[in-house]
Amino acid sequence: MTATDSYVRVCALGDLVEDTPQRVEVDGVPVSVVRTAGDVFAINDICSHANVSLSEGEVEDCQIECWLHGSSFDLRTGKPSGLPATRPVPVYPVKIVGDDVLVSVTQES
């Protein structure tokens, strides 16, 4: 991983498989990077309900589903779309520079 300002290179764009989350670590923060619907998103990899890895779940309609209890989170906002989760998870800004995917965890949105 290489740092550019507050952004860190996490992978190559070509390494991301559509609708397949990839777990990375940015400055000690677990992040799930997802390429879907023509865009790339970065969301905290830990479910706010069950403390398990979201990158092990499935992606559909710009949502990532927690594999344990089925809560889904919007990749754009981190907001849960159904129970049992009630708290959002942080999402992070992503930059694409050439074939590099860069994520910043210092600017949570």
LINGI-V788457 format. One record per residue. N is the residue number from 1. PSI is psi as a letter, one per 40 degrees, with the letter a starting at -180 (NA if undefined). Layout:
N&PSI + N&PSI
This chain:
1&h + 2&i + 3&h + 4&h + 5&b + 6&e + 7&i + 8&h + 9&h + 10&d + 11&i + 12&i + 13&d + 14&e + 15&e + 16&h + 17&h + 18&h + 19&f + 20&h + 21&i + 22&h + 23&h + 24&i + 25&h + 26&h + 27&f + 28&e + 29&h + 30&h + 31&h + 32&h + 33&h + 34&h + 35&h + 36&i + 37&f + 38&e + 39&i + 40&h + 41&i + 42&h + 43&i + 44&h + 45&e + 46&h + 47&h + 48&e + 49&d + 50&e + 51&f + 52&i + 53&h + 54&d + 55&e + 56&e + 57&a + 58&i + 59&h + 60&h + 61&f + 62&f + 63&i + 64&h + 65&h + 66&h + 67&d + 68&d + 69&e + 70&e + 71&i + 72&i + 73&h + 74&h + 75&d + 76&d + 77&d + 78&e + 79&h + 80&i + 81&e + 82&i + 83&i + 84&e + 85&h + 86&e + 87&h + 88&i + 89&i + 90&i + 91&i + 92&i + 93&i + 94&h + 95&i + 96&h + 97&h + 98&b + 99&e + 100&h + 101&h + 102&h + 103&i + 104&h + 105&e + 106&e + 107&g + 108&i + 109&NA
